[in-house]
Amino acid sequence: MKVLTTLPQANLNDIASSVKRIEENGYDGVVTLENRHDPFLPLGIAAVNTSRLRLATGVAIAFPRSPMVMANMAWDLQHASNGRFELGIGTQVKGHNERRFSVPWTAPVPRLREYILSLQAIWECWMNGTKLHFQGDHYSFTLMTPNFTPEVNENILPPKISIAAVGPAMLRLAGATCAGVRLHPFCTPKYLQSAVLPEIMIGLDKSQRQRSDFEITGGGFICTGKTDEDVKKMFEWVRYRIGFYGSTRAYWPVLEAHDLVDLGIELNRLSKMGSWESLADCISDEVVHLFSAVGRHDQIAGSIAEKFGGVSDALNASVSAEIPADLPPEVIQDIQSIPTSYVEDSKS
């Protein structure tokens, strides 16, 4: 199992030293988030200050950016990192698209499908010199001249694409069109087994691929630390995050798997009242354990294997840029020894 962590994105001046330390400690990769800060700029710095780490956006919001703009940024990061970049993209919800990004909202799954296919068409044009001709209901790309075609290194393939997915249609889309899926931490083992894997397999069957061709990243929280007190602090942080995410209807399929929709309704009510501080009060210890692997550093590898083994191929040791992972190298190695289904060298 690969072990990933986040970068501190608040100040670009901190990226070089942080990413060198992350690589030295043995992590497999770093991800950037699109919350308060841009997800691409830190990875440019990381690309030229590391030699081994995988670099990924986890995730960049797709619809506010033209696929051509996204294609350019991803291409440059892929070449700067010598092939270590993965483009993780997501749709965000309607309210954020319309009110935060000021972009029109349409049904997200067919639109994201076109987005992915157009990215692949653009990269095919750049890589192999084929005529650019992509026309869909949402995106159309039919012009590419030598002046706007980036340089090609035949030893570097275009970036792999993964998407954020929670519901069945998006999970099937990931399996049908992408190299992987980036699961939200708002997942439980029961939801992974009963909902996530079956839908991904439907998509993989459609694309005539095997499970070993497809990488599943994430799928739960990790509450760990050097001491019991450190674990308790993370446990409380995760308690609030579960309440926060559970207040959003888009995540309720996970609650439905545990007959907890009434909890979601109450969390949604509190969020609409602006009672954000009350969300954690609704989340019991039992619910936190449903979503989390819990234990000190000397215990956490076993808990991760129990919770996410057999499903997750890569694990997010940190899901917040403000709280980077602090796993010791020997613990990282223990987690890396957990078997996974994805085969790195298989066709993707």
C-alpha positions in Angstrom: 0.0 0.0 0.0 1.3 3.4 -1.0 1.4 6.1 1.7 0.7 9.7 0.7 0.7 13.0 2.6 -0.2 16.6 2.1 1.9 19.7 1.5 1.7 22.9 3.6 0.2 25.1 0.9 -0.1 28.4 2.9 3.3 29.7 1.9 5.1 28.6 -1.3 8.4 29.4 0.4 7.9 26.4 2.7 7.4 23.8 -0.1 11.0 22.9 -1.1 12.1 22.1 2.5 8.9 20.2 3.3 8.9 18.1 0.2 12.5 17.1 0.6 11.8 16.0 4.2 8.7 14.0 3.0 10.8 12.2 0.4 13.6 11.5 2.9 11.1 10.0 5.4 9.9 7.4 2.9 6.5 8.6 1.8 5.4 7.5 -1.7 3.8 10.7 -2.7 2.3 14.1 -1.9 -1.1 15.5 -2.8 -2.3 19.1 -2.9 -5.9 20.2 -2.2 -8.0 23.0 -3.7 -9.4 24.6 -0.6 -7.8 27.9 0.4 -4.9 27.7 -2.1 -4.1 26.8 -5.7 -3.3 23.1 -6.0 -0.8 23.3 -8.9 1.8 25.9 -7.9 3.1 23.8 -4.9 3.6 20.8 -7.2 5.7 22.8 -9.6 8.1 23.5 -6.7 7.9 19.9 -5.5 8.6 18.6 -9.0 12.0 20.3 -9.2 13.0 19.5 -5.6 12.4 15.7 -5.6 13.4 12.8 -7.6 11.1 9.9 -6.4 7.9 11.2 -4.9 4.7 10.9 -6.8 2.9 14.2 -7.2 -0.9 14.6 -7.5 -3.7 17.1 -7.2 -6.2 15.5 -4.8 -8.2 17.2 -6.2 -8.3 20.2 -8.6 -11.8 21.5 -9.4 -12.5 20.8 -13.0 -15.4 22.9 -14.3 -14.0 26.4 -13.5 -11.0 25.6 -15.8 -11.2 24.9 -19.5 -9.8 21.4 -20.3 -7.2 23.1 -22.5 -5.9 25.1 -19.5 -5.9 22.0 -17.3 -4.2 20.0 -20.0 -1.4 22.6 -20.2 -0.7 22.7 -16.5 -0.8 18.9 -16.1 1.5 18.5 -19.1 4.1 20.9 -17.8 4.0 19.3 -14.3 4.4 15.8 -15.9 7.5 16.9 -17.8 9.0 18.8 -14.9 8.7 15.8 -12.7 9.9 13.3 -15.3 6.6 11.5 -15.4 5.7 11.5 -11.7 2.5 13.7 -11.9 -1.1 12.4 -11.6 -4.0 14.7 -12.4 -6.7 14.3 -9.8 -9.9 16.2 -10.6 -13.3 16.6 -9.1 -16.6 18.4 -9.8 -17.4 20.0 -6.4 -21.1 20.6 -5.7 -23.6 22.8 -7.4 -23.5 25.7 -4.9 -19.7 26.1 -5.0 -19.7 26.0 -8.8 -22.4 28.6 -9.2 -21.8 30.8 -6.2 -18.0 30.5 -5.5 -16.6 29.9 -8.9 -19.4 31.6 -11.0 -19.7 28.8 -13.5 -22.9 27.3 -14.8 -24.0 23.9 -13.4 -25.1 21.0 -15.5 -25.4 17.3 -14.8 -21.9 16.5 -13.5 -21.2 13.0 -14.7 -21.8 13.4 -18.4 -19.9 16.7 -18.3 -17.0 15.3 -16.5 -16.9 12.4 -18.9 -16.5 14.8 -21.8 -13.9 16.7 -19.7 -11.8 13.6 -19.3 -12.1 12.5 -23.0 -11.2 16.0 -24.2 -8.1 16.0 -22.0 -7.1 12.7 -23.5 -7.7 14.0 -27.0 -5.6 17.1 -26.4 -2.7 15.0 -25.1 -3.0 12.6 -28.0 -2.7 15.5 -30.3 0.4 16.9 -28.6 2.0 13.4 -28.1 1.4 11.9 -31.5 0.6 14.9 -33.8 -2.9 13.7 -34.5 -5.4 16.3 -35.6 -7.3 17.8 -32.7 -11.0 17.1 -33.2 -13.1 16.7 -30.1 -16.7 17.8 -30.2 -19.2 17.1 -27.4 -22.3 18.7 -25.8 -20.1 20.7 -23.3 -16.7 21.0 -24.9 -15.3 21.5 -28.4 -11.6 21.5 -29.4 -10.7 21.7 -33.1 -7.7 24.1 -33.3 -4.1 23.3 -32.4 -1.2 24.9 -34.3 2.6 24.3 -33.9 3.0 27.5 -32.0 0.7 26.3 -29.2 1.9 22.7 -29.1 4.2 22.0 -26.2 7.5 20.1 -26.5 7.3 16.3 -26.4 9.6 13.9 -24.6 8.9 10.4 -26.0 10.0 8.8 -22.8 7.3 10.6 -20.8 3.6 9.6 -21.2 0.7 12.0 -20.7 -0.4 12.2 -17.0 -2.7 9.6 -15.5 -6.2 10.9 -14.6 -8.1 10.1 -11.5 -11.4 11.6 -10.3 -13.0 12.2 -7.0 -16.1 9.9 -6.6 -18.7 9.1 -4.0 -21.9 8.1 -5.8 -22.5 5.1 -8.1 -22.5 7.0 -11.4 -19.2 8.8 -10.7 -17.6 5.6 -9.5 -18.6 3.8 -12.8 -17.2 6.7 -14.7 -13.9 6.4 -12.9 -13.7 2.7 -13.8 -14.6 3.3 -17.4 -12.4 6.3 -18.3 -9.6 6.8 -15.6 -6.5 5.3 -14.3 -7.8 5.5 -10.7 -10.2 7.0 -8.3 -9.6 9.4 -5.4 -12.1 8.4 -2.7 -13.2 10.9 -0.1 -12.2 10.2 3.5 -16.0 10.2 4.3 -16.1 6.5 3.6 -16.5 3.3 5.7 -15.3 -0.2 5.1 -18.9 -1.4 4.6 -19.5 1.4 2.0 -16.2 0.5 0.2 -17.2 -3.2 -0.1 -20.9 -2.8 -0.8 -21.0 0.3 -3.0 -17.5 1.5 -4.2 -16.0 -1.7 -5.5 -19.0 -3.1 -7.3 -19.6 0.2 -9.2 -15.9 0.5 -10.1 -15.9 -3.0 -11.4 -18.9 -2.2 -13.7 -16.8 0.7 -15.2 -13.8 -1.5 -15.5 -15.8 -4.2 -17.3 -17.0 -1.5 -19.7 -13.4 -0.5 -20.5 -12.2 -4.1 -20.7 -9.8 -3.7 -17.8 -8.9 -5.6 -14.7 -8.9 -4.5 -11.1 -5.1 -4.7 -11.2 -5.1 -1.9 -13.8 -6.9 0.6 -11.6 -5.7 2.4 -8.5 -8.0 3.2 -5.6 -6.7 6.0 -3.3 -8.1 7.0 0.0 -11.4 5.9 1.6 -11.3 6.8 5.2 -9.7 8.8 8.0 -6.6 7.9 10.1 -6.5 8.9 13.8 -2.9 8.3 14.9 0.0 9.9 16.8 2.9 9.0 18.9 1.0 9.0 22.2 -2.6 8.2 23.3 -3.1 11.9 23.8 -2.1 12.6 20.2 -4.5 10.0 19.0 -7.3 11.5 21.0 -6.7 15.0 19.5 -6.9 13.5 16.0 -10.0 11.6 17.0 -11.7 14.8 17.9 -10.6 16.6 14.7 -12.0 13.7 12.7 -15.2 13.8 14.7 -15.9 17.4 13.5 -14.9 16.5 9.9 -17.4 13.7 9.8 -20.1 16.1 11.1 -19.1 18.7 8.5 -19.1 16.3 5.6 -22.2 14.5 6.8 -24.2 17.8 6.6 -23.9 17.7 2.8 -26.5 15.7 0.9 -23.9 14.5 -1.7 -22.3 12.3 1.0 -25.4 10.8 2.3 -25.1 7.5 0.3 -22.4 6.6 2.8 -24.8 7.3 5.7 -27.5 5.3 4.0 -25.3 2.2 4.1 -25.4 2.4 7.9 -29.1 3.6 8.3 -27.8 7.0 9.4 -29.7 9.3 7.1 -31.5 10.8 10.1 -28.0 11.9 11.3 -27.4 13.6 8.0 -30.7 15.4 8.1 -29.9 16.8 11.6 -26.4 17.8 10.5 -27.8 19.5 7.5 -30.3 21.4 9.6 -27.6 22.6 11.9 -25.4 23.7 9.0 -28.3 25.8 7.5 -28.7 27.4 10.9 -25.0 28.3 10.9 -24.5 26.1 14.0 -21.2 24.7 12.8 -19.8 24.3 16.3 -22.6 21.9 17.1 -21.9 19.4 14.4 -19.3 17.4 16.3 -21.8 17.0 19.2 -23.9 14.8 17.0 -21.1 12.3 16.1 -20.7 9.5 18.6 -17.4 7.6 19.2 -19.0 4.6 17.4 -19.5 6.7 14.2 -15.9 8.0 14.3 -14.7 4.4 14.5 -16.9 3.5 11.5 -15.0 6.0 9.3 -11.5 5.7 10.8 -8.4 3.5 11.5 -7.4 4.4 15.1 -4.3 3.7 17.0 -0.9 5.0 18.1 2.0 4.8 15.6 2.9 1.4 16.9 -0.6 0.2 16.3 -1.9 2.0 13.2 -0.6 -0.3 10.5 -2.7 -3.2 11.8 -5.7 -1.0 12.1 -5.3 0.3 8.5 -4.9 -3.3 7.2 -8.2 -4.2 9.0 -10.1 -1.2 7.8 -8.9 -0.6 4.3 -6.9 -3.6 3.3 -8.2 -5.4 0.2 -9.7 -2.1 -1.2 -7.4 0.8 -0.9 -4.1 0.7 -2.9 -2.9 4.1 -1.7 -3.6 5.8 1.6 -3.8 9.4 2.6 -2.0 9.7 5.9 -3.1 13.3 6.0 -6.3 14.8 4.6 -5.5 18.4 5.6 -2.7 20.7 4.4 -2.7 22.2 7.9 -2.1 18.9 9.6 0.7 17.0 7.8 1.3 13.4 8.6 4.0 12.6 11.1 4.5 8.9 10.6 7.9 7.5 11.5 9.8 5.8 8.6 9.4 2.4 10.1 5.6 2.8 10.4 5.5 4.0 6.7 7.3 0.8 5.8 4.8 -1.4 7.8 1.9 0.2 5.9 3.7 -0.2 2.6 3.9 -3.9 3.2 0.1 -4.3 3.2 -0.8 -6.1 0.0 -2.9 -4.3 -2.7 -4.7 -5.3 -5.9 -3.3 -2.5 -8.1 -0.2 -3.5 -10.1 1.9 -0.4 -10.9 3.2 -1.7 -14.2 0.0 -3.1 -15.6 -1.8 -1.3 -18.4 -3.8 1.8 -17.4 
